[in-house]
Amino acid sequence: MKQLRYLIDIELDKATNTRQPNGTILSTYAKVADYKVQLQELTDEISASIYGADVNRMYRVSSPHYVLESFLFSKVNNTSDNVSLYSMVIEDQRYRIVVVRKHWIDIELSNGKEKLSI
């Protein structure tokens, strides 16, 4: 059960990759939906051993009634609409989706190499 006071707003975006004439790939993002999630820092030893130093840039999110998790879980093995095309925007920071489970999603702060556009 999630307490309402811990929920924050996020934006789920989907990337469309286009190849430029010089060969570089440009990602443009389209908004899919807004969600409310509970944000949790990864501080346990198991997460630290799995993700290593990247654990400092990672969070675990979960939504009430696991609506976001069920939406993204259907995209895990889909070839045409894969979960790797989706990202989350939390407080003007873009996070890429690392792991989707039935009750949580692990996200990592994006390294900023992709072009942000709306």
Order of alpha helices (4+ residues) and beta strands (2+ residues): beta-beta-alpha-beta-alpha-beta-beta-beta
